[in-house]
C-alpha cells in the first residue's frame, strides 16, 4: 500500500491507530521518513515521562502528563508564519514544537500507552483535551485546566468577537475528525508556504476521509484555480454549490461557474 492507503487503513481499523495514521501523512510528504524511528522516540518519551508521573489513579494523571511534556520542551509553535513542520508528527517529536492539535496527538498516544484516560475535544481554533466525564478541558500546550469561562475567553481570543460557547464546541473528537482537521491544517500551512502541490495532496486527503464540507471543496477549488486547472476547479465548485445552504454564497458560486470553461474545455 502507498502512504495514503496506509493512513486510511490505520484510520479505519478497530480501534483506529490514530497516531500511526498521522505518521503516514508525514511519509506522504517525505518518502525518507521512517515511522519506526518516530515510534522509537515515542517509546523513549513514554519511559521517561512514565517514570516521573506521580502515584495517582489513572484518571488523575492526564494533567501531570501534559505538564511533564511541557517541562521537557513540548510547546506551541507560535511563530507568525508557521511551517508544515508544526503539524507533521515526526517533526513535532523531533523539535518538540507544534500546533495544539499536533501536541494533542502526541499526548493522546502517550496516554494510550500509559493507560491514562484522555480524549480530544474539537474546539474551534484551538484543539483541546479532556478526561472523559470531566467538567473541564485541558490545554494540550501546557496542561492548564479550562472551564466554561476560560473556553469563552479562548473563543474571544481566537476569533476576536463575542461568539457564544455552544455544546458542539466541546464534543469529543473522533479519529476521523482529528486526522481530517490535521489534513486541513497542513493544507493551509503548505499553501501559505507556497507548496501548492503538497497543499493539494492534503486537500485530496481531506475529501477522501469523508464528510467533507463546502469549505473543503472551495479550498481545493482555489488550489486548482491557482494551478490553472479549470475543469477540476469547476468540479469542486459544483460540489460546493450542491452542499451550500447560504443563498449569498450560492449566487457567488453560480457567477463564478459561469466564467469557467464548459465540461468539454481544455485546462
C-alpha positions in Angstrom: 0.0 0.0 0.0 1.1 3.6 -0.6 1.3 6.1 2.3 -2.2 7.4 1.7 -3.6 3.9 1.7 -1.6 3.1 4.9 -3.0 6.2 6.5 -6.6 5.4 5.7 -6.2 1.8 6.8 -4.9 2.9 10.2 -7.8 5.3 10.5 -10.4 2.7 9.6 -9.0 -0.1 11.8 -10.7 -1.1 15.0 -9.6 0.5 17.2 -8.2 3.3 15.0 -4.5 3.7 15.1 -4.7 7.5 15.0 -1.0 8.4 15.7 0.3 5.9 13.2 -2.2 7.3 10.6 -0.7 10.7 11.3 2.8 9.3 10.7 1.8 8.0 7.3 0.8 11.5 6.4 4.4 12.5 7.1 5.6 9.8 4.7 3.2 11.0 2.0 5.0 14.4 2.2 8.5 12.9 2.6 9.4 9.4 1.4 12.5 9.5 3.6 10.5 9.5 6.8 10.6 6.2 8.7 7.6 5.8 11.0 9.6 3.3 13.1 12.1 5.9 14.1 9.4 8.3 15.4 7.7 5.4 17.2 11.0 4.5 18.9 11.3 8.1 20.0 7.8 7.9 21.4 8.7 4.8 23.3 11.6 6.7 24.9 9.3 9.5 25.8 6.8 7.1 27.4 9.5 5.6 29.6 10.9 9.0 30.5 7.5 10.6 31.4 6.0 7.4 32.8 8.8 7.2 35.4 8.2 10.7 36.5 4.4 10.6 36.9 3.1 10.8 40.5 1.4 7.8 42.2 -2.2 8.7 41.5 -5.2 7.0 40.0 -5.0 6.8 36.2 -8.0 9.2 35.8 -5.9 11.9 37.6 -2.8 11.6 35.5 -3.8 13.5 32.4 -2.8 16.9 33.6 0.6 15.6 35.1 1.2 14.0 31.7 0.7 17.3 29.9 2.8 19.2 32.4 5.6 16.7 32.1 5.5 17.1 28.3 5.8 20.9 28.8 8.6 20.5 31.2 10.7 18.6 28.7 10.1 21.2 26.0 6.9 20.4 24.2 5.4 23.8 23.4 3.1 25.5 21.0 4.8 26.7 17.8 3.7 30.4 17.9 5.7 31.8 15.0 3.8 34.4 13.0 4.3 32.3 9.8 4.5 28.7 10.9 5.6 26.0 8.6 4.3 22.5 7.9 6.7 21.1 10.5 4.4 22.4 13.2 1.7 19.9 12.1 3.9 16.9 10.9 4.2 14.4 13.7 7.8 13.3 13.1 8.9 17.0 13.2 6.9 17.7 16.4 8.5 14.7 18.1 11.9 15.8 16.9 11.7 19.5 17.6 9.1 19.5 20.4 7.2 22.3 18.8 3.8 22.1 17.2 0.3 23.3 16.8 -2.2 22.4 19.6 -3.6 19.5 17.6 -0.2 18.0 16.9 0.8 18.3 20.6 -2.6 16.7 21.5 -2.0 13.8 19.2 1.4 13.1 20.9 -0.3 13.4 24.3 -3.1 11.1 23.3 -0.7 8.4 22.1 1.4 8.6 25.3 -1.8 8.5 27.4 -3.0 5.4 25.5 0.4 3.7 26.1 0.3 4.7 29.7 -3.3 3.7 30.1 -4.4 7.2 31.1 -7.9 8.1 30.0 -7.9 11.1 27.7 -9.8 12.2 24.7 -9.6 15.0 22.1 -12.0 17.9 22.0 -12.7 19.5 18.6 -12.7 23.1 19.9 -12.7 25.7 17.2 -9.4 27.4 16.6 -7.5 25.6 19.4 -7.7 21.8 19.8 -8.2 20.7 23.4 -8.1 17.6 25.5 -10.3 16.2 28.3 -10.5 13.3 30.7 -13.8 11.6 29.8 -16.6 12.9 32.0 -14.6 15.8 33.5 -16.2 19.2 33.9 -13.2 21.0 32.4 -10.9 20.7 29.3 -7.1 20.7 29.2 -4.9 22.8 27.1 -2.5 20.4 25.2 0.2 23.1 25.2 0.7 23.3 29.0 -1.9 21.2 30.7 -3.9 24.2 32.1 -7.5 23.5 33.1 -10.1 25.3 31.1 -13.6 25.7 32.5 -16.6 27.2 30.6 -15.4 30.8 31.4 -11.9 30.0 30.1 -13.3 28.4 26.9 -15.4 31.6 26.2 -12.3 33.7 26.6 -10.4 31.4 24.3 -13.1 31.8 21.7 -12.8 35.5 22.0 -9.0 35.4 21.6 -9.2 33.1 18.6 -12.0 34.9 16.6 -12.0 38.4 18.0 -15.7 38.6 18.6 -18.2 37.5 21.2 -19.0 34.1 19.9 -21.3 32.1 22.3 -19.9 28.9 23.6 -22.0 26.0 22.4 -22.2 22.3 23.3 -20.9 21.4 19.9 -17.6 23.2 20.6 -16.8 20.7 23.4 -17.7 17.5 21.6 -15.2 14.6 21.8 -13.2 14.3 18.5 -13.3 11.0 16.7 -10.1 9.8 15.0 -11.5 10.8 11.6 -12.2 14.3 12.9 -8.7 14.7 14.2 -7.0 13.4 11.1 -9.2 15.5 8.8 -8.5 18.6 10.9 -4.8 17.8 10.8 -5.0 17.5 7.0 -6.8 20.8 6.8 -4.1 22.4 8.9 -1.4 21.0 6.6 -3.3 22.1 3.6 -3.2 25.7 4.9 0.4 25.5 6.1 1.7 24.2 2.8 -0.3 26.8 0.8 0.9 29.8 2.8 4.4 28.5 2.4 3.9 28.3 -1.4 4.0 24.5 -1.8 0.8 24.1 -3.7 1.3 20.5 -4.8 1.7 19.4 -1.2 -1.3 21.5 -0.3 -3.3 19.8 -3.0 -2.3 16.4 -1.6 -3.7 17.5 1.8 -6.8 18.8 0.2 -7.4 15.5 -1.6 -6.9 13.6 1.7 -9.5 15.7 3.5 -12.0 14.7 0.9 -11.0 11.1 0.8 -11.5 10.8 4.6 -15.2 11.5 4.0 -17.8 14.0 5.3 -16.2 17.0 3.6 -17.9 20.3 3.7 -18.4 23.3 1.4 -15.2 24.9 2.6 -13.2 21.8 1.8 -14.4 21.9 -1.8 -13.8 25.6 -2.1 -10.3 25.3 -0.7 -9.4 22.7 -3.3 -11.1 24.7 -6.0 -8.9 27.7 -5.0 -5.8 25.5 -5.4 -6.9 24.3 -8.8 -7.6 27.9 -9.8 -4.0 28.9 -8.9 -2.7 25.8 -10.7 -4.8 26.7 -13.8 -6.9 23.5 -13.8 -10.2 24.9 -14.8 -12.2 21.7 -15.1 -11.0 20.4 -11.7 -11.9 23.8 -10.3 -15.4 23.5 -11.9 -15.9 20.1 -10.4 -15.2 21.3 -6.9 -17.3 24.5 -7.3 -20.2 22.4 -8.4 -19.9 20.2 -5.3 -19.6 23.3 -3.1 -22.8 24.7 -4.7 -24.6 21.5 -4.1 -23.6 21.4 -0.4 -24.0 25.1 0.4 -27.2 26.3 2.1 -26.1 30.0 2.1 -28.1 31.9 -0.5 -25.4 34.6 -1.0 -22.7 32.0 -1.4 -24.8 30.1 -3.9 -25.2 33.2 -6.0 -21.4 33.9 -6.0 -20.6 30.3 -6.8 -23.0 30.3 -9.7 -21.5 33.5 -11.0 -18.0 32.0 -10.7 -19.0 28.9 -12.6 -20.3 30.9 -15.5 -16.8 32.3 -16.0 -15.2 28.9 -16.3 -14.8 26.8 -19.5 -17.6 24.2 -20.0 -17.2 20.5 -19.3 -15.5 20.0 -22.6 -13.0 22.8 -22.2 -9.2 22.3 -22.1 -7.2 23.0 -18.9 
